Amino acid sequence: MSNFNTVNEVTRWRAFTVGDAVYDLSHLDAHWAEYQDTRDPVKVTTYRFIVTYGLHCFTKALPGMSDDDEQRLMYIAPRESRPFNFERYELSKQLPAIIRSLGRQETLVAHAGYGKYAIVKVVTADGREVDYLVPFMVFKERKKLRLHVQSAYPLDQQPGRVQKVNFFLIARRLQRNEQLPRPFK
């Protein structure tokens, strides 16, 4: 694995232990993701991003959770602490594959507000289609392209109308230091 010490984010998540159960979080460790824009077969463009994941991908306090349960399930990270959430954890196992699928026609990328983008549909291990909001932001850090997944969670209700955006448009503009795509009003 590459050295990600220069990245200003958690790059190696420690496992979570509750009782005798250990929940491995290494699937959310920082990694490289390469995307090839082949829309122009004469000039294939490759974009290489460092990908990191935030604590909200696998944590969330549940309504009605007792203080004792909240403390028992508390995951302590460098910037904040939140209760471990088993549903988010199970879905998070798909995140690296979802992130690697950006740029493919079947992967929906949409505006998520506040300069962020999101993928909004996934299929669970048992074959159910779930509206899964995965807000991520892209930026440059020390001249490298970065993609940070801030959160990931199933939606309680179907999303309203979404404005699609082409991932390669995002990557190209970021690479060229141009303004990133914004939603239409």
N, C-alpha and C positions, 0 to 999 in steps of 0.2 A: 504494500500500500504506500502511496505517496505520503510525504510529510506535509501535513496541513497545519503546521504550527503557526503559519502566518495568517490563518483565517480567523476572523473575529467572531467565532461562534463555537458551540460544542462540536467537536469532530469525532469523539468516541463516547458513545453512551454506555454507561455501566448498566449491567443487568439489574432488574428489580426483583427483590425477594420478599415474599409475604408467606409466613409460615414456612413450610417445606418446599413451596413452589418457587421456581426461579424462572423469570420471564426475560429471555435474551432480547436485547435491543440492538445488537450489532448490525442488523439490517438497516438501521438508521444512521450508521456511521458515515462520515463524509466520504464522498467518492467523486470520481470524474465521470462525466457523461458527455459523449460526443454525438452530435447531430449533423447529418449530411443533408444539405438542401440539394436535391437532384432535379429540381424543376427545370433547370437549364442544363441539359446533358452535356453541353460543351464546357460549361464552367460549374463544376460541382464545388460547393462551398461547405467547409466543415467548421462547426462552432463547437468549442470545447469549454464546458462549464465545470466549476467546482460546485458540487451539490451538498447542501447541509439541510438538516431537519430540526425543527423546533420542538420544544417540550409539549406543546399543545397537540402534537400528533398522537400522543398516547396518554394524555392526562385530561381529567375534567372532574370536578365535583358534581355529584348527582343530587338532584332535589331529594330532600328527606334523609340525606346521609347524616348519620350521627357524628358527633365530634370525635368519638372513639374510633369509628370506622375511617373518618377522614384522616386522623393521625396515623392509623395503622397502614393506610394506603398511600401515605405521603411520599412523593418522589422528590428528592431534594436535588436541584440543579444549581449551577453557579449563579444564575440571575433571579430565579424564582423557584417556588415549590408549589406543587399541586398534587391532588390525589390521582393515583394511577387509575386508568379507566380500561376495563377489560375489552369492551367492544371496540374502542378506538385502537387499542393495541392489536387486536386480531386484524382489523382492516389495515393497519399500518404496515403489515407484512407485505402488502401489495405496492407500497409507495415507490420503492426503487424501480420496479418494472413500469409503473405508471409514468414516472418521471422520464425513464429512458424512452417511452413511447411518444413523447412530445414530438411534434412535427409529422407524425403519421396521420393519414387522413382520418382514421377511425377515432383518434383521440381529440375530443372536444376541448378547446381552450377558449375561455371566455373572460371578459372583463369582470373583475370581482370588486371594483371600487377601490378608492384610495391608492391608485397606481399599481394595483395587484392584479394577478391573473389567476384563473382557477380551472381545474378540470372538474366536471360535474357528474360523470356517470362511471360506475365500475360494476363489475360482476363479482359477487362474493364467491368463496370457495364452494358453497353449496348451490351455486348457479343462479342466485337471486340478483336481479339488477337493483343497485342501490344508488340513489342520488348522494354522491360523496363529494363534498366541497373540499377542495385542496388549494387554499389560497397560497400563492407563491409570489415572490418578488425577484426581479433580476436587477443586477447592478454590476459595476466594476469595483473590484477591490485589489489594490496593488497591481493594476493593469491586467488582471485576470477576470474573465467573465464568471459571475457568481449567480447561482440560483438557490434561493433559500425558501424552503417550504415552511411557512409559519405555523400552519395548523392543518388538520385533516379530520373531518368528522362527517357522519351520515346526517343528511337533512331529514327533519321530521316530516316535511311536506315537499312536494315537487317544486322545483324552482320555477319562478316566473320566466318570462321571456328573457333569454340571455343573448348578449351580443358577442358573437364569435370573433376571434382574432387569430390571425395566422402566426404560429409560433416563430416561423422563420422571419417574418416581418419584425417581430420583437427582437430576435437575435441579431438581425442585420443592423437595425437601428442602434442597438446597444453597442455593437462592435464599432460602429462609425461615430459614436458619441452624439447621436441624433436624439431628438425627442421620441420617447416611446409612444406607441399607439394609445390613444385615449378613446373611451366610448363616445358614440354619437349621442347627442342630447335629444 
